Amino acid sequence: MTHFANRMALLALCAGLGLPSMSNPALARHKHASTSQPTSVSDTCNNQDFLAKQQAFENGGPKADAAVHICGTVLALSQTAKQTRSGRHGYFYITVAPNISIRIVTNLDEMHTPAWPWVAKGDQVEVVGRYYYDSARQQGVDWTHRGTGRSWGIPGYVIVNGTKYD
């Protein structure tokens, strides 16, 4: 092949042209179908809405990120924060129905909170954030801070025993 043909083949490869496996590139975690993002969330805790969204995802429905406002009791937590490429994060699980819990992801670099952990097992919490569903084993609520971005426009927060952290 000539130099020009090699460059064109490389460009075609990079663009995914002519390659069926590249026509639908893998989506980054928590970046689902290019559907419009929600613009609002319930003013009050609505675990039934969350459970309906979770069930729809588990039944094969579209995996678009969803705005949720849930509440429950802290079931378990990570005692140490984890450093990721997007900052320091604290993780905990809350029960949203009998025998159903969900992982809550808090970006400690974005939130105004005391040192982690600022939740404890048994605390009553209310969470506003983005529900993501990658699989039955990889799902949770993130964007629990007041910041917004290009991929998420709804400010989140966590209320622990009546104290709001955002």
C-alpha positions in Angstrom: 0.0 0.0 0.0 1.1 3.5 -0.6 1.6 5.9 2.3 -1.7 7.7 1.4 -3.6 4.4 1.3 -2.1 3.4 4.7 -3.2 6.7 6.2 -6.7 6.4 4.8 -7.0 2.8 6.2 -5.9 4.1 9.6 -8.4 6.9 9.5 -11.2 4.5 8.5 -10.2 2.2 11.3 -10.2 5.1 13.8 -13.6 6.3 12.6 -15.0 2.8 12.7 -15.8 2.8 9.0 -16.4 -0.6 7.4 -15.9 -2.5 10.6 -19.1 -3.8 12.1 -17.5 -4.3 15.5 -16.5 -0.6 15.6 -19.8 0.8 14.4 -21.2 0.9 18.0 -18.2 1.7 20.1 -18.3 0.5 23.7 -19.8 3.1 26.0 -17.8 4.4 28.9 -19.1 3.4 32.4 -22.1 5.4 33.4 -22.4 6.9 29.9 -25.3 5.1 28.3 -27.4 5.6 25.2 -27.3 9.1 23.8 -30.7 9.9 25.1 -31.5 13.3 26.6 -30.7 13.6 30.2 -33.4 14.3 32.8 -33.8 17.9 33.9 -35.5 17.3 37.2 -36.0 14.9 40.1 -38.8 14.4 42.6 -38.9 16.9 45.5 -39.5 14.0 47.9 -38.1 10.6 48.5 -39.6 8.1 46.0 -38.2 4.6 46.5 -41.1 3.1 44.4 -39.9 5.2 41.4 -36.3 3.9 41.9 -37.5 0.3 42.2 -39.5 0.6 39.0 -36.4 2.0 37.2 -34.2 -0.7 38.6 -36.7 -3.4 37.6 -37.0 -2.0 34.0 -33.2 -2.1 33.7 -33.0 -5.7 35.0 -35.7 -6.7 32.5 -33.7 -5.4 29.6 -35.0 -1.9 29.3 -32.9 1.0 28.0 -30.0 1.7 30.4 -30.1 5.5 30.3 -29.0 7.2 33.5 -31.9 8.2 35.7 -32.5 10.9 38.3 -33.5 9.5 41.6 -34.5 10.7 45.1 -34.3 7.8 47.5 -34.2 7.3 51.2 -33.3 4.5 53.6 -31.1 3.2 56.3 -27.3 2.8 56.0 -26.7 -0.9 55.8 -22.9 -1.0 55.3 -20.0 1.4 54.4 -16.4 1.5 53.4 -14.4 2.8 56.3 -11.7 4.2 54.0 -12.1 6.5 51.0 -10.9 5.3 47.6 -8.9 7.5 45.2 -10.1 7.2 41.6 -9.3 9.2 38.5 -12.1 11.5 39.3 -11.1 12.1 43.0 -11.6 10.7 46.4 -14.8 8.8 47.0 -16.7 7.3 49.9 -19.1 4.4 49.4 -22.0 3.1 51.4 -25.1 1.0 50.9 -28.7 1.9 51.9 -31.8 -0.3 52.1 -34.5 1.0 49.8 -37.0 -1.9 50.4 -36.9 -5.1 52.4 -33.9 -7.2 51.1 -33.0 -4.5 48.5 -30.0 -2.2 48.9 -28.2 0.2 46.5 -24.6 1.5 46.5 -24.2 5.2 47.1 -21.1 6.9 45.6 -20.0 10.2 47.2 -17.3 12.4 45.6 -15.5 13.7 48.7 -13.5 16.3 46.7 -16.8 17.9 45.5 -18.9 17.7 48.7 -18.7 19.8 51.8 -18.5 17.2 54.5 -16.5 16.2 57.6 -13.7 13.7 57.2 -14.8 10.3 55.8 -16.7 8.3 57.1 -19.5 10.8 57.8 -22.2 8.1 57.7 -22.5 5.1 60.0 -24.5 1.9 59.9 -28.0 2.6 61.0 -28.1 6.2 59.9 -31.2 7.5 58.2 -30.3 9.0 54.8 -32.0 10.7 51.9 -30.1 10.8 48.5 -30.6 12.7 45.3 -28.3 11.7 42.5 -27.9 9.8 39.2 -28.8 6.1 39.1 -26.6 4.1 36.8 -27.1 0.5 35.8 -24.2 -1.2 34.1 -25.3 -4.7 35.2 -27.1 -6.4 38.1 -23.7 -6.4 39.9 -22.6 -2.9 38.9 -25.2 -0.3 39.7 -25.5 2.6 42.1 -26.2 6.2 42.7 -23.5 8.8 42.0 -23.5 12.6 41.3 -24.6 13.0 44.9 -22.9 16.4 45.1 -24.2 19.9 44.2 -21.9 20.2 41.1 -23.2 19.5 37.6 -21.5 18.9 34.3 -22.0 18.3 30.6 -23.1 14.7 31.3 -25.3 15.4 34.3 -27.2 18.6 35.1 -29.1 17.9 38.3 -27.4 18.9 41.6 -27.3 16.1 44.1 -27.0 15.8 47.9 -27.1 13.4 50.8 -29.0 14.1 54.0 -27.8 12.1 57.0 -30.0 12.1 60.1 -31.2 15.6 59.1 -27.8 17.1 58.1 -27.5 17.9 54.4 -24.2 17.3 52.6 -23.7 18.6 49.0 
